[in-house]
């Protein structure tokens, strides 16, 4: 009786679906006063929060995840590609600074240069379809390619902010979490932790 039971257990273990791959995450906590910048290398990519001073004087900061050539691995995979305030921390596109700093963010990001290089043509074709090989299909091709990408997830939380009555930012404190598949190599100095993987992008 023992042998059949053991065989049954072995078969059930064999046919079980493999466990979902674990992810890893790191957390960055920092505070900025108006006009200050922040950057932290996470591997061959660097997370940056930079002061942005357009002629209109609207936004205070933007955030990005950049490679050594300054390519942003967030922007490309978080549509809309135009007039999108999601990477602005301050007044921009009709959003007040106070409102902007009351909203946490979740943004996907590309995992490596190979994916960036392969995906970038779909971005440019979508932005300027009149120059694309198939102008009428540029938008659909972008969305189809986006749906096939494996990405990480960046969560940015506003811990606290100080905004004047006339909507000028004095300071803010942020907590940023980056979650990526287990084969994504974070800088070990950042002590990556095991983390639940985010659901696939819709």
Sine and cosine of phi, psi and omega as CSV:
sin_phi,cos_phi,sin_psi,cos_psi,sin_omega,cos_omega
0.00,0.00,-0.50,0.87,-0.04,-1.00
-0.94,0.35,-0.67,0.74,-0.06,-1.00
-0.89,0.46,-0.74,0.67,0.05,-1.00
-0.87,0.50,-0.61,0.80,0.00,-1.00
-0.90,0.43,-0.66,0.75,0.02,-1.00
-0.91,0.41,-0.64,0.77,0.02,-1.00
-0.90,0.44,-0.66,0.75,0.02,-1.00
-0.89,0.46,-0.66,0.75,0.02,-1.00
-0.90,0.43,-0.67,0.74,0.00,-1.00
-0.89,0.45,-0.63,0.78,0.00,-1.00
-0.92,0.40,-0.68,0.74,-0.02,-1.00
-0.90,0.43,-0.61,0.79,0.05,-1.00
-0.92,0.39,-0.58,0.81,-0.04,-1.00
-0.93,0.38,-0.62,0.79,-0.09,-1.00
-1.00,0.05,-0.14,0.99,0.04,-1.00
-0.90,0.44,0.56,-0.83,0.05,-1.00
-0.91,0.40,0.62,-0.78,0.05,-1.00
-0.89,0.45,0.53,-0.85,0.00,-1.00
-0.89,0.45,0.54,-0.84,0.06,-1.00
-0.88,0.47,0.66,-0.75,-0.01,-1.00
-0.89,0.46,0.66,-0.75,0.01,-1.00
-0.96,0.29,0.43,-0.90,0.11,-0.99
-0.93,-0.36,0.16,-0.99,0.07,-1.00
-0.82,-0.58,0.39,-0.92,0.02,-1.00
-0.58,-0.82,0.39,-0.92,0.15,-0.99
-0.75,-0.66,0.37,-0.93,0.02,-1.00
-0.80,-0.60,0.68,-0.74,0.04,-1.00
-0.84,-0.54,0.81,-0.59,0.03,-1.00
-0.86,-0.50,0.81,-0.59,-0.04,-1.00
-0.42,-0.91,0.39,-0.92,0.04,-1.00
-0.84,-0.54,0.55,-0.83,0.01,-1.00
-0.71,-0.71,0.61,-0.79,0.23,-0.97
-0.99,-0.12,0.39,-0.92,0.00,-1.00
-0.79,0.61,0.76,-0.65,0.00,-1.00
1.00,-0.06,-0.20,0.98,0.01,-1.00
-1.00,0.00,0.41,-0.91,0.03,-1.00
-0.87,-0.50,0.27,-0.96,0.03,-1.00
-0.59,-0.81,0.61,-0.79,0.15,-0.99
-0.51,-0.86,0.54,-0.84,0.02,-1.00
-0.56,-0.83,0.85,-0.53,0.05,-1.00
-0.94,0.33,0.76,-0.65,0.02,-1.00
-0.94,-0.34,-0.36,0.93,0.21,-0.98
-0.13,-0.99,-0.89,-0.46,0.14,-0.99
-0.99,0.11,0.03,1.00,0.10,-0.99
-0.93,-0.36,0.46,-0.89,-0.01,-1.00
-0.80,-0.60,0.79,-0.61,0.11,-0.99
-0.99,0.16,0.75,-0.66,-0.04,-1.00
-0.74,-0.67,0.65,-0.76,0.24,-0.97
-0.86,-0.50,0.89,-0.45,-0.16,-0.99
-0.83,-0.55,0.61,-0.80,0.11,-0.99
-0.91,0.41,0.71,-0.70,0.02,-1.00
-0.84,-0.54,0.84,-0.54,-0.08,-1.00
-0.81,-0.59,0.98,0.17,0.05,-1.00
-0.95,0.32,0.17,-0.98,0.00,-1.00
-0.87,0.49,-0.51,0.86,0.00,-1.00
-0.97,0.26,-0.28,0.96,-0.01,-1.00
0.93,0.36,0.48,0.88,-0.12,-0.99
-0.99,0.15,-0.90,0.43,-0.20,-0.98
-1.00,0.08,0.47,-0.89,0.04,-1.00
-1.00,-0.09,-0.76,0.66,-0.02,-1.00
-0.67,-0.74,0.37,-0.93,0.29,-0.96
-0.82,-0.57,0.42,-0.91,0.09,-1.00
-0.83,-0.55,0.48,-0.88,-0.08,-1.00
-0.42,-0.91,0.22,-0.98,0.12,-0.99
-0.79,-0.62,0.96,-0.26,-0.24,-0.97
-0.90,-0.44,0.51,-0.86,0.16,-0.99
-1.00,0.01,-0.07,-1.00,-0.08,-1.00
-0.90,0.43,-0.35,0.94,0.01,-1.00
-1.00,-0.05,0.08,1.00,0.02,-1.00
0.99,0.11,0.19,0.98,0.05,-1.00
-0.98,0.22,0.75,-0.66,-0.04,-1.00
-1.00,0.00,0.86,-0.52,-0.06,-1.00
-1.00,0.03,0.02,1.00,0.07,-1.00
-1.00,-0.10,-0.79,0.62,-0.14,-0.99
-0.78,0.63,-0.70,0.71,-0.15,-0.99
-0.89,0.46,-0.46,0.89,-0.13,-0.99
-0.91,-0.41,0.34,0.94,0.03,-1.00
-0.75,-0.67,0.97,0.25,0.00,-1.00
-0.91,0.41,0.32,-0.95,0.11,0.99
-0.96,0.28,0.47,-0.88,-0.06,-1.00
-0.99,0.15,-0.24,0.97,0.06,-1.00
-0.85,-0.53,0.55,-0.84,0.10,-0.99
0.81,0.59,0.72,0.69,-0.02,-1.00
-0.94,-0.35,0.91,-0.41,-0.05,-1.00
-1.00,0.08,0.10,1.00,-0.18,-0.98
-0.90,0.43,-0.45,0.90,0.00,-1.00
-0.99,-0.15,0.17,0.99,0.06,-1.00
-0.99,-0.16,0.68,-0.73,0.08,-1.00
-0.89,-0.46,0.99,0.12,-0.10,-1.00
0.50,-0.87,-0.12,-0.99,-0.06,-1.00
-0.95,0.32,0.81,-0.58,0.03,-1.00
-0.23,-0.97,0.59,-0.81,0.08,-1.00
0.80,0.60,0.67,0.74,0.07,-1.00
0.99,0.13,0.01,1.00,0.05,-1.00
-0.99,-0.12,0.75,-0.66,0.01,-1.00
-0.96,0.28,0.35,-0.94,0.05,-1.00
-0.88,0.47,-0.66,0.75,0.00,-1.00
-0.88,0.47,-0.69,0.72,0.00,-1.00
-0.93,0.37,-0.67,0.75,0.00,-1.00
-0.86,0.51,-0.65,0.76,-0.04,-1.00
-1.00,0.06,0.21,0.98,0.15,-0.99
-0.96,-0.29,0.00,1.00,-0.07,-1.00
-0.92,-0.40,0.83,-0.56,0.16,-0.99
-0.97,0.25,0.30,-0.95,-0.06,-1.00
-0.82,-0.57,0.52,-0.85,0.24,-0.97
-0.75,-0.66,0.83,-0.56,-0.05,-1.00
-0.70,-0.71,0.68,-0.73,0.14,-0.99
-0.97,0.24,0.39,-0.92,0.12,-0.99
-0.58,-0.82,0.52,-0.86,0.06,-1.00
-0.94,0.33,0.46,-0.89,-0.14,-0.99
-0.99,-0.15,-0.35,0.94,-0.08,-1.00
-0.36,-0.93,0.24,-0.97,-0.06,-1.00
-0.91,0.42,-0.58,0.81,0.00,-1.00
-0.86,0.50,-0.70,0.71,0.04,-1.00
-0.91,0.42,-0.64,0.77,0.02,-1.00
-0.87,0.49,-0.75,0.66,-0.05,-1.00
-0.90,0.44,-0.61,0.79,-0.01,-1.00
-0.96,0.29,-0.55,0.83,-0.10,-1.00
-1.00,0.07,-0.46,0.89,-0.11,-0.99
-0.83,0.56,-0.64,0.76,0.04,-1.00
-0.85,0.53,-0.55,0.84,0.04,-1.00
-0.93,0.38,-0.54,0.84,0.04,-1.00
-0.92,0.39,-0.77,0.64,-0.04,-1.00
-0.91,0.42,-0.62,0.79,0.03,-1.00
-0.91,0.42,-0.59,0.81,0.01,-1.00
-0.95,0.32,-0.61,0.79,0.01,-1.00
-0.95,0.33,-0.62,0.78,-0.05,-1.00
-0.78,-0.62,0.94,0.33,-0.11,-0.99
-0.88,0.47,-0.46,0.89,0.00,-1.00
-0.90,0.44,-0.30,0.95,0.05,-1.00
-0.98,-0.20,-0.03,1.00,-0.05,-1.00
-0.98,0.20,0.43,-0.90,0.04,-1.00
-0.86,0.52,-0.60,0.80,0.03,-1.00
-0.77,-0.64,0.99,0.10,-0.11,-0.99
-0.80,0.60,-0.63,0.78,-0.06,-1.00
-0.96,0.28,-0.22,0.98,-0.03,-1.00
-0.92,-0.39,0.05,1.00,-0.11,-0.99
-0.86,0.51,-0.70,0.71,-0.02,-1.00
-0.92,0.40,-0.70,0.71,0.00,-1.00
-0.89,0.45,-0.63,0.78,0.00,-1.00
-0.91,0.41,-0.60,0.80,0.07,-1.00
-0.87,0.48,-0.77,0.64,-0.05,-1.00
-0.91,0.42,-0.61,0.79,0.03,-1.00
-0.90,0.43,-0.69,0.72,0.01,-1.00
-0.92,0.39,-0.62,0.78,0.02,-1.00
-0.88,0.48,-0.64,0.77,-0.02,-1.00
-0.92,0.39,-0.31,0.95,-0.02,-1.00
-1.00,-0.08,-0.10,0.99,-0.07,-1.00
-0.98,0.18,0.57,-0.82,0.20,-0.98
-1.00,-0.09,0.81,-0.59,-0.09,-1.00
-0.76,-0.65,0.25,-0.97,0.19,-0.98
-0.99,-0.13,0.05,-1.00,-0.02,-1.00
-0.78,-0.63,0.77,-0.64,0.07,-1.00
-0.94,-0.33,0.82,-0.57,0.08,-1.00
-0.93,-0.36,0.83,-0.56,0.04,-1.00
-0.90,-0.43,0.86,-0.51,-0.02,-1.00
-0.92,-0.39,0.72,-0.70,0.08,-1.00
-1.00,0.06,0.95,-0.31,0.00,-1.00
-0.95,0.30,-0.74,0.67,0.07,-1.00
-0.32,-0.95,0.36,-0.93,0.03,-1.00
-0.54,-0.84,0.42,-0.91,0.03,-1.00
-0.82,-0.57,0.95,-0.32,-0.05,-1.00
-0.83,-0.56,0.74,-0.67,-0.04,-1.00
-0.95,0.30,0.27,-0.96,0.03,-1.00
-0.85,0.53,-0.47,0.89,0.03,-1.00
-1.00,-0.07,0.34,0.94,0.17,-0.99
0.96,0.29,0.51,0.86,0.13,-0.99
-0.98,-0.17,0.73,-0.68,-0.03,-1.00
-0.99,0.15,0.77,-0.63,0.11,-0.99
-1.00,-0.06,-0.71,0.71,-0.06,-1.00
-0.26,-0.97,0.22,-0.97,0.06,-1.00
-0.34,-0.94,0.45,-0.89,0.08,-1.00
-0.87,-0.50,0.69,-0.73,-0.10,-0.99
-0.79,-0.61,0.50,-0.87,0.20,-0.98
-0.83,-0.56,0.86,-0.52,-0.03,-1.00
-0.89,-0.45,0.79,-0.62,0.07,-1.00
-0.89,-0.46,0.76,-0.65,0.09,-1.00
-0.91,-0.40,0.82,-0.57,-0.01,-1.00
-0.90,-0.44,0.75,-0.66,-0.06,-1.00
-0.55,-0.84,0.35,-0.94,0.06,-1.00
-0.83,0.56,0.38,-0.92,-0.13,-0.99
-0.89,0.46,-0.39,0.92,0.01,-1.00
-1.00,0.08,-0.02,1.00,0.09,-1.00
-0.98,0.19,0.82,-0.57,-0.14,-0.99
-1.00,-0.08,0.99,-0.12,0.15,-0.99
-0.95,0.31,0.42,-0.91,0.14,-0.99
-0.87,0.50,0.85,-0.53,-0.05,-1.00
-0.87,0.49,-0.36,0.93,0.03,-1.00
-0.91,0.41,-0.31,0.95,0.00,-1.00
-1.00,0.04,0.02,1.00,0.02,-1.00
0.74,0.67,0.93,0.37,0.04,-1.00
-0.85,0.52,0.55,-0.83,0.01,-1.00
-0.89,-0.46,0.51,-0.86,0.13,-0.99
-0.89,0.46,0.61,-0.79,-0.10,-0.99
-0.53,-0.85,0.46,-0.89,0.13,-0.99
-0.93,0.38,0.64,-0.77,0.01,-1.00
-0.97,0.23,0.63,-0.77,0.04,-1.00
-0.94,0.35,0.41,-0.91,0.05,-1.00
-0.92,0.40,0.39,-0.92,0.03,-1.00
-0.87,0.50,0.51,-0.86,0.04,-1.00
-0.91,0.41,0.61,-0.79,0.02,-1.00
-1.00,0.08,0.00,0.00,0.00,0.00
